[in-house]
Amino acid sequence: MYYVLNTGKTFEQACEALNAAVVAIPFGVLHVHDLGATLRSKGFDFAEECRVFEVCSPAAASKVLAADMHLNMALPCRISVFTEQGQVKIGMIEPIQVLNMLSDDPAIKAVATDVQTKLSQAIEQAAQ
């Protein structure tokens, strides 16, 4: 259900590498949520780092939405760069798993498979 890789890069290097890898597949980075900074700014003691990248392929999203508009609530895909006990990690919840829970439509499964393949490649590239 989770696809997570460790990387020897620093947190900042991993974030930069992920951004470049996502653009190269080619997907767009819609927004980056800095959860660590947000929690700390609200007074919470949060020692880890965590940025969530919202990423999207307009072609894939349009196919999903054409098949079932309710699936807008599962979009866009998210990839996180985070630290856990000193280790920098890059990961996602697998799109196939998410969309399979929500739809039995073979067209949706095909799109989810393609998206997962591309996002896994981006994560692998960013982690190297």
Buried (B, 14 or more C-beta within 10 A) or exposed (E): EEBBBEBEBEBEBBBBBBBEBBEEBEBEBEEBBBBBEEBEEEEEEBEEBBBBBBBBBEEBBEBBEEBBEEBEEBBBBBBBBBBEEEEBBBBBBBBBEBBEEBBEBEEBBEBBEBBBEBBBEBBBBBBE
